[in-house]
Amino acid sequence: MKQRPFLLLWTVAVAATVIAFVLHLGLRGKTVDYGYKLGKARKEQARLREMKRVLSLEAASYRTPDRVEHLSRTLLGMTPPPPERIIVLKDATVPASRLRTTDANAAEGGEAPAPKGEAQ
């Protein structure tokens, strides 16, 4: 009779050890699987960051005035308008970007823009 409780405890201990070992192997397999997935995700993230960098550089190049002028002249066949097609608006406000270029023209000997409110 004394051996029955020992045998029962021994069987429970062996079963618990086997279950713990199987759980350990399962968790270890999941850890390795997640490691591979994480590596793939990081590789994809690096690829997407590089693509974003390239695309942002490309988009920035499309915003430069020289690039826009080149594309409009070559691909679209556009040319500057002849002087008779230009209409000057008396009460129009001039954007700051245009003021800088007209101020530079005035410094080079071109005409200075008339101050707002004065008659031309």
C-alpha positions as CSV (number, residue, x, y, z in Angstrom):
1,M,0.0,0.0,0.0
2,K,2.8,2.4,0.7
3,Q,4.1,2.2,-2.9
4,R,0.8,3.3,-4.4
5,P,1.0,6.9,-3.3
6,F,4.7,7.0,-4.4
7,L,3.8,5.6,-7.8
8,L,0.9,8.0,-8.2
9,L,3.1,11.0,-7.2
10,W,5.9,9.7,-9.5
11,T,3.4,9.4,-12.4
12,V,2.0,12.9,-11.8
13,A,5.6,14.4,-11.6
14,V,6.6,12.7,-14.9
15,A,3.4,13.8,-16.6
16,A,3.9,17.4,-15.4
17,T,7.5,17.3,-16.6
18,V,6.4,16.0,-20.0
19,I,3.7,18.6,-20.3
20,A,6.1,21.4,-19.3
21,F,8.6,20.2,-21.9
22,V,6.0,20.1,-24.6
23,L,4.8,23.6,-23.7
24,H,8.4,24.8,-23.7
25,L,9.0,23.3,-27.2
26,G,5.8,24.9,-28.4
27,L,6.7,28.3,-27.0
28,R,10.2,28.0,-28.4
29,G,8.8,27.2,-31.8
30,K,6.5,30.3,-31.6
31,T,9.4,32.5,-30.6
32,V,11.5,31.4,-33.6
33,D,8.5,31.9,-35.9
34,Y,7.9,35.4,-34.5
35,G,11.6,36.1,-34.9
36,Y,11.4,35.2,-38.6
37,K,8.2,37.3,-39.1
38,L,9.9,40.2,-37.3
39,G,12.9,40.0,-39.5
40,K,10.7,40.0,-42.6
41,A,8.7,42.9,-41.3
42,R,11.9,44.9,-40.6
43,K,13.2,44.1,-44.1
44,E,9.9,45.3,-45.6
45,Q,10.0,48.4,-43.4
46,A,13.6,49.3,-44.6
47,R,12.5,48.7,-48.2
48,L,9.5,51.0,-47.8
49,R,11.5,53.7,-46.1
50,E,14.0,53.7,-49.0
51,M,11.1,53.8,-51.4
52,K,9.6,56.8,-49.5
53,R,13.0,58.5,-49.6
54,V,13.4,58.0,-53.3
55,L,9.8,59.1,-54.0
56,S,10.1,62.2,-51.8
57,L,13.3,63.2,-53.7
58,E,11.5,62.6,-57.0
59,A,8.5,64.7,-55.8
60,A,10.9,67.5,-54.7
61,S,12.5,67.5,-58.2
62,Y,9.1,68.0,-59.8
63,R,8.5,71.1,-57.7
64,T,11.5,73.0,-58.9
65,P,10.7,75.8,-61.4
66,D,13.4,74.6,-63.7
67,R,12.0,71.1,-63.9
68,V,8.4,72.4,-64.4
69,E,9.7,74.7,-67.2
70,H,11.6,71.9,-68.8
71,L,8.6,69.5,-68.7
72,S,6.2,72.2,-70.0
73,R,8.5,73.1,-72.9
74,T,9.5,69.5,-73.9
75,L,6.6,67.3,-73.1
76,L,3.7,69.7,-73.5
77,G,5.2,72.0,-76.2
78,M,4.5,75.2,-74.2
79,T,6.2,78.5,-75.0
80,P,6.2,81.8,-73.3
81,P,3.2,84.0,-74.3
82,P,3.8,86.8,-76.8
83,P,3.5,90.3,-75.3
84,E,0.1,90.9,-76.9
85,R,-1.4,88.0,-75.0
86,I,-0.3,89.3,-71.6
87,I,-3.0,91.3,-69.7
88,V,-1.9,93.4,-66.8
89,L,-4.4,93.7,-63.9
90,K,-4.4,97.1,-62.2
91,D,-5.7,96.0,-58.8
92,A,-4.1,92.6,-58.6
93,T,-1.8,91.8,-55.7
94,V,1.6,90.4,-56.7
95,P,2.8,87.3,-54.9
96,A,6.0,87.7,-52.8
97,S,7.8,85.2,-55.0
98,R,7.2,87.4,-58.1
99,L,8.2,90.5,-56.2
100,R,11.7,89.1,-55.6
101,T,12.2,88.3,-59.2
102,T,11.0,91.7,-60.3
103,D,13.1,93.4,-57.7
104,A,16.1,91.6,-59.1
105,N,15.2,92.7,-62.6
106,A,14.9,96.3,-61.3
107,A,18.4,96.0,-59.8
108,E,19.8,94.8,-63.1
109,G,18.4,97.8,-64.9
110,G,14.9,96.6,-65.7
111,E,11.7,98.5,-64.7
112,A,10.8,98.6,-61.0
113,P,7.3,97.5,-60.1
114,A,4.9,100.4,-59.5
115,P,3.9,100.8,-55.8
116,K,0.4,99.6,-55.0
117,G,-2.2,102.4,-55.3
118,E,-0.3,104.6,-57.8
119,A,-1.6,105.0,-61.3
120,Q,0.5,103.6,-64.1
